[in-house]
Amino acid sequence: MKSLPEIRLAIVGGGPAGLMAAETAAGLGVSVELYDAMPSVGRKFLLAGKGGLNLTHAEPWEDFLGRYGTRRAELEPLLAAFGPEDLRRWALGLGVATFVGSSGRVFPVGMKAAPLLRAWLRRLREGGVAFHMRHRWQGFEPDGGLRFATAEGPRTVRAEAVILALGGGSWARLGSDGAWVPLLAQRGLHIAPLRPANCGFDVAWSAYFSGRYQGAAVKPVVAAHTGPDGVAQRRQGEFIVTATGIEGGLIYALSAAIRDTLAAGFPATLWLDLAPGRSLERLTAELSRPRGSLSTANWLKQRTGLGGVKAGLLREILPQETFADPGRLAAAIKALPLRPTAPRPLDEAISSAGGVDFGELDHRLMLKASPGLFCAGEMLDWEAPTGGYLLTASLATGQAAGAGAAAWLAGK
């Protein structure tokens, strides 16, 4: 009779999905060993929460589900089992109360990620979860064992069930480097290429504009984009001018559509309304008044309220003759064409799109072709905007994989 592996459940990856999988499985009576390449777990979680940890979003359920785009159908049952309210109750169970901000985003009282992570790790250890740091996964042995590189040399771990929660391809310095892609592709799995999500874009700034306005925030502004599929999106917010282009919340909200437009070989245009509080008619009337001895900068400021980087954008993008035509200038202020040329590199992105195709998985997130092997988190082929959606779905997939692995082991 073949002896059972020493380990019941091995989890590879110590981000939110892996930790939630560990908590769920351990809570169902499964012995759990967790492995991570970094010296400590939750590094991306901590950095993402450095300026205020956005846990989830309190908007209506249908609106919330809509944020997951083409992967709504796959994620909906997982989010129904562990959604925004479940997440808030879970945090409260760790001693961390939450509140809803004016934008609908949900934050922990105190705003920081570290207290939540400390309480979470304490509960995991008390629940019997064992942690093994500096274990970089290198693939599978011929008998299915997990091969790791460690400071003490190669190590092979054999487990009855395995959950992979290896993250996407952004922020490699924190452990999400996408190195798992070829290791799973060797098993014949369909894996969508990893692409930047919630990312910035290159813009062909002049040297003057880049040097003068790098780091400037453009706000308030409305940005509109229409993809090659004819779907129009319109958002209000702010973005940052960088040395190479644009980034920030408003850009991230539209980044998937802009990225996909460029990838399809079409030019992408962001139409910027630099004066969302003023109508075209009012702007035209104001700009039609005599200029007198005012300089162009002072004239723009007095007539339209635009100065600084917004005025700089007009000068950067518009031909000089436009400033002599009040109607054309007013129209440009309400719809200024800004043309991103390429997304910034994957490693700079907040998150990544692409990953293991949901068609490879059953409802428990177990690979159909590899019984006992589960996947969770950002390594699955889904994406979402910032605003708590990324973390909520990562935790929901971790919960589903942990419960699925426990049920599969019980069925053995």
N, C-alpha and C positions, 0 to 999 in steps of 0.2 A: 504494500500500500504506500502510495506517494505521500511523503510528509508535507504538511502545510507550511507555507512561508511563515517566517517569524513575525512579520508585520501584517496586521489585518488591513489597514488602510494607509497608504502613503499619499500625501498631498505635496505637489511640487509647485511652489510659488507662494510667497508670503504677503501678497497684496490683499486688498479687501475681499476679493472673491475667494482666495485660498483660505483666508482666516474665517470667513463665514462658512465655507464648506467644512472646515475643521470643527467649528462650534456646533454646527448642525449635526454632523455625524457623531461627534463625541456625546452630544446630548441624547442621542438615540442608542447609546451604549456601545459604540464602536471605538476600539483602540486606535488612536490616530498619531502618526508621526509626520511632521511637516518639515520640508526641506526648502531652503532658499539660497540663492547664490550670494546674496549680500551679507554683510556682518550683522544686520538687524532687519526685522520685517517692517513693512508699512512705510517705506521711505518715500515713495511717490505720494502716498496718502498724506504724509506729514508736510511735504513741500507744497502740495496743492492747497492745504489748509493754512499755509503760512500767513496769508493776508485775510483769513476769515474762512472757516471751513463751511462750504455750502453742501449740506447733506442731501437735500432733496428739494422738491417744489410742491407748493400747496395749491396749484391751479386745479380746475375741474378735471375729473378722471379722463374724459374723452380728449381734452386738450393735452393732458399729460401723455397719454398713449400716442397721440399724433406726433410727438417729438421724435419717435423712433422710426418714422418714415417707412421704408419698405420692409423693415424687420418688425413692424408692429405685431403681425400675426404670430410670429415665433415667440416674441417676448411677452405678449399679453398674459398668457396663463402663468408665467413665472412671476410677473409683476402683480398679478392678482393674488398670488400666494405670499408675496413679500413686496408690498408697495410703500408709498410715502408714509402712510399712517403706521404701518408695521415698523418701518424704520425709526420713526419717532418714538414708538413704544420701546423698541429695542434699545435705543440710546438712553431713554429714561431708566431702563432696567440696569444700565451701567452707571447710573447716578448722574447722567448728563441731561438736563432739561433742554428743550429747544424752543425757538420762537420763529414766527413768520415775519420776514422783513416786508418793507413796503412794496417790493417787487414780486412778492409771493415766494421768494426763495426762503428755504428753511435753514437756520443756523443753530449751532449749539450755543446756549448761554455762555458767554465768555469767548465765543468765536473760534477758539483754538482746537486743533486736532490732537495735540499731545495728551491732554487729560483723558480724552475718549480712548485713544489707543492704549494708554497705560492701563486703564480699567479693563479694557477688552482683553489684553494679554494676560492680566492677572486672573481673569475668569477662565480663560482658556487653559492656563497652567493648572489652576485648581480643578479643572475638569479632566485633567489627565493628558492633555495634548503635549507631546514632546517636540521640541524645536531643534533643528539641526542647521546651523548657519554655515555660510561659506561652502555650500554644496551646489556646484554648478552642474545642472543636468546635461549630459552628453549623449543621450539617446538610450536605446534598448540593447540589452544583450540578446544573443540568439534565443535564450530560453525565456525572454520577456522581462528579465530583471532590469532595474533602472541603473544606468551607469552615471556615476557622478565623478567630477574632478574636485578634490579637496586639497587643503593645505598639506595634508599627510599623504597625499597620493590618490590614485584611483580607488573608488569604492563602488561596490555593487549592492543594491538593495532589492530584495524580493518581497513583494506584497501581494495579498490576495486581490486587492482592488487599488486603483490609482486614480487620483484626480489631478489633472494638469490645469494649473491656473497661472500661466506664464506671462500674462500681460500682452500688450501689443508691441509696437515698434518705436514708440516715442520715449524720450528721456532715457536713453541707454545707460547713462551714468547712474541711474537709480534702479537698474535691473531690467527694464523693459526694452530689450534690444532686438526682439524678433528672431533670435538665433534658433528658436525651436522650429521655424518654418521648414527648413530642409530636412530636419529630423523626422517630422511627421509626413512630409511629402514622400519620403522614402517608403512609407507604408501604403502609398497609393491613395492617400486622402486628397480630396479636392480642397484646396486652400486658396481663397481669393487673395491676390497680392495686397500687401499692406500699403496703405496710402495715408498721407497726412490728413487729419481731421481737426477741426477747431484750430486752424492754422492761419498764419499770415501769408502775404503774397508779395512778390516782387512787383515794383512799378518803376518804369524808366524815368526816375527823377533827374532833373538837371543837377549838376554839381552844386550850383548855388542854392537851389531849394532844399536839397538834402542837407547841406551844411548849415543852412539857416534855420530849418524847422525840425530837424531830427529830435524826436522825443516830445514834440508838441501834440496836445490832444485836440482833436477836431470835435467840438460839441457845442450845442446839440446839433445833430444832423440826422436826416432821414436818408437811407440808402435803399435803392430798388434794383433788382436784378431779374432778368428773364432768361431762363435757360433755353437750350435748343429744343426742349420738349414743349416750350410755350408756357411753362409754369412760372408765374410771376411771384416774387417775394418782395416784401417791403417792411423794413424795420427802422425804428428810431433808437438812437443811442449815441455812442461815441467811439472813435477809433484813434489810434496813435500813428503818427508819421515816424517811420524808422529810416535808417540810413539807406536801406534797400527797397522800402515799400511801405506796407501798411499792416497793422495788426490791432488786436483789441476786441472787446466784446461784440461790437456791431459787425465786425468782419468775420468773427468766428461763427456768428449766427447764420451767415450766408455762405460760409466757406465750402460746404459740401457742394452746393449748386455751382459756385464759381469754379471749384476744382474739376467737377465733372464736365463743365462746359469746355474748359481748356483741354481736358483729356480727350474730348470728342473731336478736337481739332478746330473748334470755333473760337473766335475772339470773345472775351468776356468784358462786359461793360457794367460798371456800377454807376447808376445815376444818382447823384448827390443833391439833395435839397439842403442848401447851406442856410436857409432862412425859413425853417419850418413854421415859424409863428407869423409869417407875412405872406400875403397873397401875391400872385403874379401881378395883378392889377395895381396893388398898392406900390409894389417895387417899381413898376414901370412909371407910375405917376411921380414917385420921388426922384427917380433918376432923370426924368424929363425936365425937372426944374433947372434953372440956370446954375451953372457951376461957379461962375464968378472967378475969383482968384484962388479957389481951393485947389490944393494938390490932389492928384488921383487918390492917394491914400486917405486924405482927410475927407474928400468928397464921398468915397465909398463908405467911410465910417459914419458920416453924418446922415447920408441918405438911406443906407441899408442896415447900419449897425454892424457891418462886417469889418473886422480888422484882423491883425495877426495872421495866424496860419490860414484862416479862411480866405482872406484877401490874397495871401500868398498862393493858394491853390488856384484862384481865378487867374492870377498873372502867369502861373506855371502852365495852365492848360489852354487858356483862351488866346487867340491871336489878338494883337494889339488893337486892330480896328474894331473889335467887338466893344471896347470900352467907349467908343464914340457913338454907339447905337443903343439908346436906352431900352428899347424893346428886346433886342438880342441879348443884352447884358442881363436884364431881369430874367429872361427865359433861362439863361445859363446858370444864374444863381439858384433857380428852382430845379434845374436838371443839368448838373455839371457832369460831363462824362469822364469817369476815371477808369483807366483800363489796366487791370492787373495782367501780368504776363505769365506768371508761373507761381505755384505754391512754394512756400519755403520748404527746406528739407524735412523729411519725416521726423528726424530726431529733435527738431525744434518745435514740433506740433504738441499741443496739449494732449491729444489722443490720436488714435489711428483707426482707420476703417480697414475692412478686409479681415481675413482670418479663416478659421475652420468653418466650412459651409454647414449650415443647420441641417442640410439634407443628409449629412454623415451621421447625425445624432438621433437617438430616440427621444421620447418625451422626458426621460430622466437625465438627458445630456450625456448619455453613454454612447460611445462610438459603436455603430451597428456591426462593423467589421471586427471589433476588438472587445468582446465582452469583458466587463470589469475595468475598462479604461474610459474615464469621463473627462470632459473639458468644461471650463467655466471662465467667466470674466471677459476681459477685453480681447482675448485671443480668439473669441468667436467672431463671426462675420456680422457685426452690427456697429452702428455709430449713433451718437446723439450729441446735441449741443451741450455747452456748459449750462450750469444752472441747477445742478443736482441730479440731472438725468443720468450722467455717466456712472456716478457712484451708486445710485439706486439700482440700476440694472446690473451692475457688477455684483452687488450684494445679493440680488435676487437670483442670478445664475449660480452664485456660490451656494446659496441655500438649496436650490434645486439639485445641484450636483451632490451636495452632502447628503441630502435625503435620499437621492437616487442610489448612491453608493451603499448607504446603510440598508436600503430595501433589497438591493441586489445581493449583498452579503447575507442577509437574513434568508433570502430565497435559496441560497446554496445549501 
